[in-house]
Amino acid sequence: MSNFTPLPEINDLARNLWMNHVSLVGKDHDLAELYAEDRNNVLDAKMLFQTSQIAKLVKDVDLMDTSIREAIVIAFAKDLGVDWVQDTFGYDLNGFI
């Protein structure tokens, strides 16, 4: 089963991370690679959501570095609502988003 719910915030997050990666290629290899890795994490999270693999999504996001985990959770909250994030990830973002 596939879920084609639009995820504009997730898409913007992935796009911004890629733009940061591209801007650093040839200047700071290590930082460029970190941005690319974060972007891949976002794309993986999106794919897991779209293929309804929510348990794996939660597990994978939970294992990510703090900054990208927070960015993904906030993007999902903006796209799907704070109640969905509370029910899925256990994070209470009421009043934050």
PDB file as gemmi writes it, atoms N, CA and C in Angstrom:
CRYST1    1.000    1.000    1.000  90.00  90.00  90.00 P 1                      
ATOM      1  N   MET A   1       0.844  -1.179   0.000  1.00  0.00           N  
ATOM      2  CA  MET A   1       0.000   0.000   0.000  1.00  0.00           C  
ATOM      3  C   MET A   1       0.890   1.242   0.000  1.00  0.00           C  
ATOM      4  N   SER A   2       0.552   2.182  -0.846  1.00  0.00           N  
ATOM      5  CA  SER A   2       1.323   3.424  -0.932  1.00  0.00           C  
ATOM      6  C   SER A   2       0.498   4.595  -0.445  1.00  0.00           C  
ATOM      7  N   ASN A   3       1.162   5.535   0.183  1.00  0.00           N  
ATOM      8  CA  ASN A   3       0.528   6.729   0.697  1.00  0.00           C  
ATOM      9  C   ASN A   3       1.078   7.924  -0.079  1.00  0.00           C  
ATOM     10  N   PHE A   4       0.223   8.576  -0.816  1.00  0.00           N  
ATOM     11  CA  PHE A   4       0.664   9.697  -1.644  1.00  0.00           C  
ATOM     12  C   PHE A   4       0.293  11.047  -1.046  1.00  0.00           C  
ATOM     13  N   THR A   5       0.175  11.105   0.284  1.00  0.00           N  
ATOM     14  CA  THR A   5      -0.078  12.369   0.964  1.00  0.00           C  
ATOM     15  C   THR A   5       1.055  13.343   0.621  1.00  0.00           C  
ATOM     16  N   PRO A   6       0.721  14.549   0.165  1.00  0.00           N  
ATOM     17  CA  PRO A   6       1.786  15.517  -0.126  1.00  0.00           C  
ATOM     18  C   PRO A   6       2.576  15.854   1.142  1.00  0.00           C  
ATOM     19  N   LEU A   7       3.854  15.961   0.988  1.00  0.00           N  
ATOM     20  CA  LEU A   7       4.734  16.283   2.112  1.00  0.00           C  
ATOM     21  C   LEU A   7       5.619  17.464   1.733  1.00  0.00           C  
ATOM     22  N   PRO A   8       5.033  18.664   1.581  1.00  0.00           N  
ATOM     23  CA  PRO A   8       5.829  19.805   1.124  1.00  0.00           C  
ATOM     24  C   PRO A   8       6.968  20.184   2.062  1.00  0.00           C  
ATOM     25  N   GLU A   9       6.773  20.066   3.366  1.00  0.00           N  
ATOM     26  CA  GLU A   9       7.842  20.418   4.316  1.00  0.00           C  
ATOM     27  C   GLU A   9       8.987  19.405   4.259  1.00  0.00           C  
ATOM     28  N   ILE A  10       8.641  18.134   4.145  1.00  0.00           N  
ATOM     29  CA  ILE A  10       9.665  17.100   3.992  1.00  0.00           C  
ATOM     30  C   ILE A  10      10.429  17.334   2.686  1.00  0.00           C  
ATOM     31  N   ASN A  11       9.708  17.641   1.617  1.00  0.00           N  
ATOM     32  CA  ASN A  11      10.363  17.910   0.336  1.00  0.00           C  
ATOM     33  C   ASN A  11      11.269  19.130   0.417  1.00  0.00           C  
ATOM     34  N   ASP A  12      10.805  20.185   1.071  1.00  0.00           N  
ATOM     35  CA  ASP A  12      11.631  21.396   1.233  1.00  0.00           C  
ATOM     36  C   ASP A  12      12.881  21.105   2.059  1.00  0.00           C  
ATOM     37  N   LEU A  13      12.736  20.307   3.103  1.00  0.00           N  
ATOM     38  CA  LEU A  13      13.878  19.950   3.930  1.00  0.00           C  
ATOM     39  C   LEU A  13      14.916  19.206   3.091  1.00  0.00           C  
ATOM     40  N   ALA A  14      14.477  18.240   2.312  1.00  0.00           N  
ATOM     41  CA  ALA A  14      15.406  17.487   1.459  1.00  0.00           C  
ATOM     42  C   ALA A  14      16.079  18.404   0.439  1.00  0.00           C  
ATOM     43  N   ARG A  15      15.303  19.289  -0.166  1.00  0.00           N  
ATOM     44  CA  ARG A  15      15.844  20.223  -1.165  1.00  0.00           C  
ATOM     45  C   ARG A  15      16.875  21.168  -0.541  1.00  0.00           C  
ATOM     46  N   ASN A  16      16.573  21.706   0.622  1.00  0.00           N  
ATOM     47  CA  ASN A  16      17.507  22.628   1.296  1.00  0.00           C  
ATOM     48  C   ASN A  16      18.803  21.926   1.702  1.00  0.00           C  
ATOM     49  N   LEU A  17      18.689  20.699   2.175  1.00  0.00           N  
ATOM     50  CA  LEU A  17      19.888  19.950   2.530  1.00  0.00           C  
ATOM     51  C   LEU A  17      20.743  19.684   1.299  1.00  0.00           C  
ATOM     52  N   TRP A  18      20.091  19.383   0.171  1.00  0.00           N  
ATOM     53  CA  TRP A  18      20.841  19.150  -1.064  1.00  0.00           C  
ATOM     54  C   TRP A  18      21.526  20.432  -1.542  1.00  0.00           C  
ATOM     55  N   MET A  19      20.828  21.552  -1.438  1.00  0.00           N  
ATOM     56  CA  MET A  19      21.427  22.827  -1.841  1.00  0.00           C  
ATOM     57  C   MET A  19      22.642  23.145  -0.964  1.00  0.00           C  
ATOM     58  N   ASN A  20      22.558  22.857   0.325  1.00  0.00           N  
ATOM     59  CA  ASN A  20      23.706  23.055   1.210  1.00  0.00           C  
ATOM     60  C   ASN A  20      24.857  22.144   0.813  1.00  0.00           C  
ATOM     61  N   HIS A  21      24.534  20.903   0.488  1.00  0.00           N  
ATOM     62  CA  HIS A  21      25.553  19.955   0.038  1.00  0.00           C  
ATOM     63  C   HIS A  21      26.266  20.491  -1.205  1.00  0.00           C  
ATOM     64  N   VAL A  22      25.484  20.874  -2.195  1.00  0.00           N  
ATOM     65  CA  VAL A  22      26.049  21.351  -3.464  1.00  0.00           C  
ATOM     66  C   VAL A  22      26.925  22.579  -3.242  1.00  0.00           C  
ATOM     67  N   SER A  23      26.495  23.481  -2.371  1.00  0.00           N  
ATOM     68  CA  SER A  23      27.260  24.710  -2.142  1.00  0.00           C  
ATOM     69  C   SER A  23      28.612  24.443  -1.488  1.00  0.00           C  
ATOM     70  N   LEU A  24      28.757  23.286  -0.843  1.00  0.00           N  
ATOM     71  CA  LEU A  24      29.999  22.977  -0.132  1.00  0.00           C  
ATOM     72  C   LEU A  24      30.922  22.016  -0.886  1.00  0.00           C  
ATOM     73  N   VAL A  25      30.415  21.442  -1.977  1.00  0.00           N  
ATOM     74  CA  VAL A  25      31.249  20.522  -2.754  1.00  0.00           C  
ATOM     75  C   VAL A  25      32.462  21.291  -3.269  1.00  0.00           C  
ATOM     76  N   GLY A  26      33.633  20.737  -3.048  1.00  0.00           N  
ATOM     77  CA  GLY A  26      34.880  21.369  -3.462  1.00  0.00           C  
ATOM     78  C   GLY A  26      35.418  22.376  -2.463  1.00  0.00           C  
ATOM     79  N   LYS A  27      34.636  22.667  -1.431  1.00  0.00           N  
ATOM     80  CA  LYS A  27      35.063  23.632  -0.408  1.00  0.00           C  
ATOM     81  C   LYS A  27      35.295  22.950   0.933  1.00  0.00           C  
ATOM     82  N   ASP A  28      34.351  22.133   1.332  1.00  0.00           N  
ATOM     83  CA  ASP A  28      34.430  21.435   2.614  1.00  0.00           C  
ATOM     84  C   ASP A  28      33.807  20.054   2.427  1.00  0.00           C  
ATOM     85  N   HIS A  29      34.634  19.104   2.054  1.00  0.00           N  
ATOM     86  CA  HIS A  29      34.157  17.765   1.711  1.00  0.00           C  
ATOM     87  C   HIS A  29      33.373  17.121   2.857  1.00  0.00           C  
ATOM     88  N   ASP A  30      33.909  17.185   4.070  1.00  0.00           N  
ATOM     89  CA  ASP A  30      33.265  16.521   5.199  1.00  0.00           C  
ATOM     90  C   ASP A  30      31.879  17.087   5.489  1.00  0.00           C  
ATOM     91  N   LEU A  31      31.766  18.404   5.504  1.00  0.00           N  
ATOM     92  CA  LEU A  31      30.463  19.026   5.766  1.00  0.00           C  
ATOM     93  C   LEU A  31      29.492  18.753   4.620  1.00  0.00           C  
ATOM     94  N   ALA A  32      29.985  18.793   3.388  1.00  0.00           N  
ATOM     95  CA  ALA A  32      29.138  18.485   2.236  1.00  0.00           C  
ATOM     96  C   ALA A  32      28.565  17.075   2.362  1.00  0.00           C  
ATOM     97  N   GLU A  33      29.391  16.136   2.780  1.00  0.00           N  
ATOM     98  CA  GLU A  33      28.938  14.758   2.937  1.00  0.00           C  
ATOM     99  C   GLU A  33      27.924  14.617   4.070  1.00  0.00           C  
ATOM    100  N   LEU A  34      28.080  15.397   5.128  1.00  0.00           N  
ATOM    101  CA  LEU A  34      27.091  15.363   6.216  1.00  0.00           C  
ATOM    102  C   LEU A  34      25.724  15.835   5.729  1.00  0.00           C  
ATOM    103  N   TYR A  35      25.714  16.895   4.923  1.00  0.00           N  
ATOM    104  CA  TYR A  35      24.450  17.372   4.361  1.00  0.00           C  
ATOM    105  C   TYR A  35      23.833  16.318   3.449  1.00  0.00           C  
ATOM    106  N   ALA A  36      24.653  15.660   2.654  1.00  0.00           N  
ATOM    107  CA  ALA A  36      24.149  14.611   1.761  1.00  0.00           C  
ATOM    108  C   ALA A  36      23.566  13.449   2.571  1.00  0.00           C  
ATOM    109  N   GLU A  37      24.236  13.083   3.645  1.00  0.00           N  
ATOM    110  CA  GLU A  37      23.744  12.001   4.504  1.00  0.00           C  
ATOM    111  C   GLU A  37      22.408  12.387   5.147  1.00  0.00           C  
ATOM    112  N   ASP A  38      22.308  13.613   5.623  1.00  0.00           N  
ATOM    113  CA  ASP A  38      21.047  14.079   6.212  1.00  0.00           C  
ATOM    114  C   ASP A  38      19.936  14.058   5.170  1.00  0.00           C  
ATOM    115  N   ARG A  39      20.245  14.490   3.956  1.00  0.00           N  
ATOM    116  CA  ARG A  39      19.238  14.466   2.886  1.00  0.00           C  
ATOM    117  C   ARG A  39      18.780  13.039   2.623  1.00  0.00           C  
ATOM    118  N   ASN A  40      19.714  12.114   2.580  1.00  0.00           N  
ATOM    119  CA  ASN A  40      19.341  10.715   2.371  1.00  0.00           C  
ATOM    120  C   ASN A  40      18.447  10.209   3.500  1.00  0.00           C  
ATOM    121  N   ASN A  41      18.708  10.642   4.722  1.00  0.00           N  
ATOM    122  CA  ASN A  41      17.850  10.266   5.842  1.00  0.00           C  
ATOM    123  C   ASN A  41      16.427  10.783   5.640  1.00  0.00           C  
ATOM    124  N   VAL A  42      16.311  12.012   5.155  1.00  0.00           N  
ATOM    125  CA  VAL A  42      14.987  12.597   4.902  1.00  0.00           C  
ATOM    126  C   VAL A  42      14.266  11.809   3.809  1.00  0.00           C  
ATOM    127  N   LEU A  43      14.974  11.513   2.733  1.00  0.00           N  
ATOM    128  CA  LEU A  43      14.361  10.761   1.635  1.00  0.00           C  
ATOM    129  C   LEU A  43      13.964   9.356   2.072  1.00  0.00           C  
ATOM    130  N   ASP A  44      14.781   8.726   2.913  1.00  0.00           N  
ATOM    131  CA  ASP A  44      14.423   7.412   3.442  1.00  0.00           C  
ATOM    132  C   ASP A  44      13.168   7.497   4.310  1.00  0.00           C  
ATOM    133  N   ALA A  45      13.095   8.518   5.161  1.00  0.00           N  
ATOM    134  CA  ALA A  45      11.919   8.701   6.013  1.00  0.00           C  
ATOM    135  C   ALA A  45      10.669   8.912   5.159  1.00  0.00           C  
ATOM    136  N   LYS A  46      10.783   9.704   4.122  1.00  0.00           N  
ATOM    137  CA  LYS A  46       9.657   9.948   3.220  1.00  0.00           C  
ATOM    138  C   LYS A  46       9.203   8.644   2.567  1.00  0.00           C  
ATOM    139  N   MET A  47      10.151   7.836   2.079  1.00  0.00           N  
ATOM    140  CA  MET A  47       9.817   6.580   1.434  1.00  0.00           C  
ATOM    141  C   MET A  47       9.131   5.624   2.415  1.00  0.00           C  
ATOM    142  N   LEU A  48       9.630   5.559   3.635  1.00  0.00           N  
ATOM    143  CA  LEU A  48       9.007   4.690   4.631  1.00  0.00           C  
ATOM    144  C   LEU A  48       7.579   5.139   4.930  1.00  0.00           C  
ATOM    145  N   PHE A  49       7.360   6.442   5.026  1.00  0.00           N  
ATOM    146  CA  PHE A  49       6.002   6.955   5.234  1.00  0.00           C  
ATOM    147  C   PHE A  49       5.118   6.595   4.053  1.00  0.00           C  
ATOM    148  N   GLN A  50       5.608   6.842   2.851  1.00  0.00           N  
ATOM    149  CA  GLN A  50       4.801   6.615   1.646  1.00  0.00           C  
ATOM    150  C   GLN A  50       4.487   5.142   1.415  1.00  0.00           C  
ATOM    151  N   THR A  51       5.309   4.260   1.950  1.00  0.00           N  
ATOM    152  CA  THR A  51       5.048   2.826   1.803  1.00  0.00           C  
ATOM    153  C   THR A  51       4.440   2.231   3.078  1.00  0.00           C  
ATOM    154  N   SER A  52       3.967   3.109   3.943  1.00  0.00           N  
ATOM    155  CA  SER A  52       3.248   2.731   5.168  1.00  0.00           C  
ATOM    156  C   SER A  52       4.069   1.824   6.089  1.00  0.00           C  
ATOM    157  N   GLN A  53       5.380   2.021   6.103  1.00  0.00           N  
ATOM    158  CA  GLN A  53       6.263   1.284   7.008  1.00  0.00           C  
ATOM    159  C   GLN A  53       6.535   2.153   8.244  1.00  0.00           C  
ATOM    160  N   ILE A  54       5.474   2.444   8.970  1.00  0.00           N  
ATOM    161  CA  ILE A  54       5.539   3.417  10.057  1.00  0.00           C  
ATOM    162  C   ILE A  54       6.412   2.934  11.211  1.00  0.00           C  
ATOM    163  N   ALA A  55       6.346   1.670  11.559  1.00  0.00           N  
ATOM    164  CA  ALA A  55       7.185   1.166  12.658  1.00  0.00           C  
ATOM    165  C   ALA A  55       8.665   1.323  12.312  1.00  0.00           C  
ATOM    166  N   LYS A  56       9.046   1.028  11.073  1.00  0.00           N  
ATOM    167  CA  LYS A  56      10.435   1.194  10.648  1.00  0.00           C  
ATOM    168  C   LYS A  56      10.803   2.667  10.590  1.00  0.00           C  
ATOM    169  N   LEU A  57       9.874   3.511  10.154  1.00  0.00           N  
ATOM    170  CA  LEU A  57      10.091   4.955  10.136  1.00  0.00           C  
ATOM    171  C   LEU A  57      10.431   5.453  11.535  1.00  0.00           C  
ATOM    172  N   VAL A  58       9.634   5.080  12.504  1.00  0.00           N  
ATOM    173  CA  VAL A  58       9.845   5.518  13.887  1.00  0.00           C  
ATOM    174  C   VAL A  58      11.198   5.017  14.398  1.00  0.00           C  
ATOM    175  N   LYS A  59      11.511   3.758  14.144  1.00  0.00           N  
ATOM    176  CA  LYS A  59      12.781   3.182  14.608  1.00  0.00           C  
ATOM    177  C   LYS A  59      13.962   3.902  13.960  1.00  0.00           C  
ATOM    178  N   ASP A  60      13.899   4.092  12.638  1.00  0.00           N  
ATOM    179  CA  ASP A  60      15.014   4.738  11.927  1.00  0.00           C  
ATOM    180  C   ASP A  60      15.206   6.181  12.370  1.00  0.00           C  
ATOM    181  N   VAL A  61      14.120   6.927  12.492  1.00  0.00           N  
ATOM    182  CA  VAL A  61      14.220   8.329  12.915  1.00  0.00           C  
ATOM    183  C   VAL A  61      14.773   8.403  14.335  1.00  0.00           C  
ATOM    184  N   ASP A  62      14.338   7.506  15.178  1.00  0.00           N  
ATOM    185  CA  ASP A  62      14.823   7.490  16.566  1.00  0.00           C  
ATOM    186  C   ASP A  62      16.334   7.287  16.649  1.00  0.00           C  
ATOM    187  N   LEU A  63      16.915   6.587  15.685  1.00  0.00           N  
ATOM    188  CA  LEU A  63      18.352   6.305  15.694  1.00  0.00           C  
ATOM    189  C   LEU A  63      19.201   7.390  15.032  1.00  0.00           C  
ATOM    190  N   MET A  64      18.559   8.397  14.452  1.00  0.00           N  
ATOM    191  CA  MET A  64      19.291   9.462  13.761  1.00  0.00           C  
ATOM    192  C   MET A  64      19.920  10.442  14.747  1.00  0.00           C  
ATOM    193  N   ASP A  65      20.913  11.186  14.245  1.00  0.00           N  
ATOM    194  CA  ASP A  65      21.490  12.277  15.028  1.00  0.00           C  
ATOM    195  C   ASP A  65      20.381  13.261  15.401  1.00  0.00           C  
ATOM    196  N   THR A  66      20.581  13.944  16.505  1.00  0.00           N  
ATOM    197  CA  THR A  66      19.550  14.816  17.062  1.00  0.00           C  
ATOM    198  C   THR A  66      19.045  15.864  16.084  1.00  0.00           C  
ATOM    199  N   SER A  67      19.933  16.584  15.415  1.00  0.00           N  
ATOM    200  CA  SER A  67      19.479  17.713  14.597  1.00  0.00           C  
ATOM    201  C   SER A  67      18.621  17.272  13.418  1.00  0.00           C  
ATOM    202  N   ILE A  68      19.000  16.200  12.718  1.00  0.00           N  
ATOM    203  CA  ILE A  68      18.187  15.769  11.582  1.00  0.00           C  
ATOM    204  C   ILE A  68      16.912  15.093  12.071  1.00  0.00           C  
ATOM    205  N   ARG A  69      16.983  14.395  13.192  1.00  0.00           N  
ATOM    206  CA  ARG A  69      15.771  13.789  13.767  1.00  0.00           C  
ATOM    207  C   ARG A  69      14.749  14.877  14.083  1.00  0.00           C  
ATOM    208  N   GLU A  70      15.204  15.942  14.741  1.00  0.00           N  
ATOM    209  CA  GLU A  70      14.290  17.039  15.076  1.00  0.00           C  
ATOM    210  C   GLU A  70      13.739  17.699  13.822  1.00  0.00           C  
ATOM    211  N   ALA A  71      14.577  17.904  12.825  1.00  0.00           N  
ATOM    212  CA  ALA A  71      14.127  18.542  11.584  1.00  0.00           C  
ATOM    213  C   ALA A  71      13.071  17.690  10.886  1.00  0.00           C  
ATOM    214  N   ILE A  72      13.267  16.389  10.853  1.00  0.00           N  
ATOM    215  CA  ILE A  72      12.297  15.488  10.217  1.00  0.00           C  
ATOM    216  C   ILE A  72      10.987  15.477  10.985  1.00  0.00           C  
ATOM    217  N   VAL A  73      11.056  15.376  12.304  1.00  0.00           N  
ATOM    218  CA  VAL A  73       9.836  15.344  13.126  1.00  0.00           C  
ATOM    219  C   VAL A  73       9.062  16.649  12.970  1.00  0.00           C  
ATOM    220  N   ILE A  74       9.749  17.774  12.966  1.00  0.00           N  
ATOM    221  CA  ILE A  74       9.086  19.070  12.793  1.00  0.00           C  
ATOM    222  C   ILE A  74       8.461  19.164  11.404  1.00  0.00           C  
ATOM    223  N   ALA A  75       9.167  18.692  10.392  1.00  0.00           N  
ATOM    224  CA  ALA A  75       8.607  18.718   9.028  1.00  0.00           C  
ATOM    225  C   ALA A  75       7.358  17.851   8.946  1.00  0.00           C  
ATOM    226  N   PHE A  76       7.400  16.666   9.543  1.00  0.00           N  
ATOM    227  CA  PHE A  76       6.198  15.822   9.555  1.00  0.00           C  
ATOM    228  C   PHE A  76       5.063  16.516  10.312  1.00  0.00           C  
ATOM    229  N   ALA A  77       5.369  17.195  11.389  1.00  0.00           N  
ATOM    230  CA  ALA A  77       4.330  17.905  12.145  1.00  0.00           C  
ATOM    231  C   ALA A  77       3.695  18.996  11.296  1.00  0.00           C  
ATOM    232  N   LYS A  78       4.495  19.702  10.531  1.00  0.00           N  
ATOM    233  CA  LYS A  78       3.953  20.750   9.658  1.00  0.00           C  
ATOM    234  C   LYS A  78       3.135  20.146   8.528  1.00  0.00           C  
ATOM    235  N   ASP A  79       3.543  18.991   8.039  1.00  0.00           N  
ATOM    236  CA  ASP A  79       2.829  18.346   6.936  1.00  0.00           C  
ATOM    237  C   ASP A  79       1.594  17.582   7.389  1.00  0.00           C  
ATOM    238  N   LEU A  80       1.678  16.899   8.520  1.00  0.00           N  
ATOM    239  CA  LEU A  80       0.621  15.973   8.929  1.00  0.00           C  
ATOM    240  C   LEU A  80      -0.066  16.343  10.232  1.00  0.00           C  
ATOM    241  N   GLY A  81       0.485  17.307  10.928  1.00  0.00           N  
ATOM    242  CA  GLY A  81      -0.128  17.768  12.167  1.00  0.00           C  
ATOM    243  C   GLY A  81       0.576  17.242  13.404  1.00  0.00           C  
ATOM    244  N   VAL A  82       0.464  18.028  14.475  1.00  0.00           N  
ATOM    245  CA  VAL A  82       1.126  17.660  15.726  1.00  0.00           C  
ATOM    246  C   VAL A  82       0.504  16.416  16.356  1.00  0.00           C  
ATOM    247  N   ASP A  83      -0.772  16.184  16.113  1.00  0.00           N  
ATOM    248  CA  ASP A  83      -1.410  14.985  16.670  1.00  0.00           C  
ATOM    249  C   ASP A  83      -0.819  13.724  16.044  1.00  0.00           C  
ATOM    250  N   TRP A  84      -0.574  13.758  14.724  1.00  0.00           N  
ATOM    251  CA  TRP A  84       0.030  12.608  14.049  1.00  0.00           C  
ATOM    252  C   TRP A  84       1.422  12.341  14.624  1.00  0.00           C  
ATOM    253  N   VAL A  85       2.197  13.388  14.818  1.00  0.00           N  
ATOM    254  CA  VAL A  85       3.543  13.233  15.379  1.00  0.00           C  
ATOM    255  C   VAL A  85       3.462  12.684  16.800  1.00  0.00           C  
ATOM    256  N   GLN A  86       2.536  13.190  17.606  1.00  0.00           N  
ATOM    257  CA  GLN A  86       2.359  12.701  18.978  1.00  0.00           C  
ATOM    258  C   GLN A  86       2.012  11.213  18.963  1.00  0.00           C  
ATOM    259  N   ASP A  87       1.055  10.837  18.121  1.00  0.00           N  
ATOM    260  CA  ASP A  87       0.615   9.443  18.058  1.00  0.00           C  
ATOM    261  C   ASP A  87       1.687   8.521  17.486  1.00  0.00           C  
ATOM    262  N   THR A  88       2.482   9.029  16.545  1.00  0.00           N  
ATOM    263  CA  THR A  88       3.450   8.194  15.836  1.00  0.00           C  
ATOM    264  C   THR A  88       4.802   8.141  16.526  1.00  0.00           C  
ATOM    265  N   PHE A  89       5.341   9.294  16.850  1.00  0.00           N  
ATOM    266  CA  PHE A  89       6.686   9.377  17.414  1.00  0.00           C  
ATOM    267  C   PHE A  89       6.708   9.572  18.928  1.00  0.00           C  
ATOM    268  N   GLY A  90       5.587  10.036  19.475  1.00  0.00           N  
ATOM    269  CA  GLY A  90       5.535  10.287  20.903  1.00  0.00           C  
ATOM    270  C   GLY A  90       6.028  11.662  21.315  1.00  0.00           C  
ATOM    271  N   TYR A  91       6.264  12.548  20.346  1.00  0.00           N  
ATOM    272  CA  TYR A  91       6.730  13.899  20.655  1.00  0.00           C  
ATOM    273  C   TYR A  91       5.539  14.846  20.729  1.00  0.00           C  
ATOM    274  N   ASP A  92       5.461  15.609  21.781  1.00  0.00           N  
ATOM    275  CA  ASP A  92       4.385  16.596  21.940  1.00  0.00           C  
ATOM    276  C   ASP A  92       4.887  17.945  21.421  1.00  0.00           C  
ATOM    277  N   LEU A  93       4.405  18.333  20.256  1.00  0.00           N  
ATOM    278  CA  LEU A  93       4.795  19.596  19.649  1.00  0.00           C  
ATOM    279  C   LEU A  93       3.685  20.634  19.693  1.00  0.00           C  
ATOM    280  N   ASN A  94       2.628  20.348  20.493  1.00  0.00           N  
ATOM    281  CA  ASN A  94       1.550  21.338  20.623  1.00  0.00           C  
ATOM    282  C   ASN A  94       2.112  22.645  21.145  1.00  0.00           C  
ATOM    283  N   GLY A  95       1.761  23.723  20.461  1.00  0.00           N  
ATOM    284  CA  GLY A  95       2.246  25.046  20.824  1.00  0.00           C  
ATOM    285  C   GLY A  95       3.587  25.385  20.229  1.00  0.00           C  
ATOM    286  N   PHE A  96       4.261  24.392  19.675  1.00  0.00           N  
ATOM    287  CA  PHE A  96       5.560  24.629  19.037  1.00  0.00           C  
ATOM    288  C   PHE A  96       5.408  24.818  17.534  1.00  0.00           C  
ATOM    289  N   ILE A  97       4.490  24.087  16.964  1.00  0.00           N  
ATOM    290  CA  ILE A  97       4.247  24.154  15.510  1.00  0.00           C  
ATOM    291  C   ILE A  97       2.946  24.879  15.278  1.00  0.00           C  
TER     292      ILE A  97                                                      
END                                                                             
